[in-house]
Amino acid sequence: MAFSENCRKCPRLAKFLEEVRVEHPDYHARPVSPFGVDNPSLLIVGLAPGMHGANRSGRPFTGDFAGILLYQTLHKFGFASAPQSVARGDGLQLFNCRITNAVKCLPPQNKPDTDEVKRCNQYLSEELQTLAAGSVLLALGTIAHQAILMALGAKRSQYVFGHAAHHTLPGGLVLIDSYHCSRYNTQTRRLTAPMFESIFSDIASLLAARARS
């Protein structure tokens, strides 16, 4: 089933978004579409839209703290046309890259239920099916990591999450894990800019090797 910003598969999330639209009538407050190119070599998977970020702007990781480090790093490594994502219509472009979320709707307290992750997983599964062997998946956090495995029918026990871990998945896809670039993780220095850039250095090397082969 093709993704739609009118999706209402999860009653709890649909009801919550209705309440958010009343409180913030100028917010997007609907499911958030992936952002970037079709058939990318790099697919970045986050958790879910943030209340005042993607849920407001309608673009993943746009308008809140979590997007600051992500877009700065994307730009530094040639995946984005600018180092800052301000709004859905700001002209920013991604190159050979797409950003999506494990759950496309804002969940209360930023915590989706297991059933909601499962319902939304069909959309992620369809995205993964468009990727060529050798493409890289970057999971930002454990839930994104697990959602990717679910979408591919892979066993969690065979691919354990760990920051900077590399996994070769069914179909020849490469999964790289990173701590989420959230305010909490960056302010506590669980994730620093050099740590995050090291992840992207690995990604760039993998994609360069793929291009040469």
Secondary structure by P-SEA (a helix, b strand, c coil): ccccccccccaaaaaaaaaaaaaccccccccccccccccccbbbbbccccccccccccccccccccaaaaaaaaaaacccccccccccccccccccbbbbbccccccccccccaaaaaaaaaaaaaaaaaccccbbbbbccaaaaaaaaaaacccccccccccccccccccbbbbbbbccccaaaaaaccccaaaaaaaaaaaaaaaaaaaac
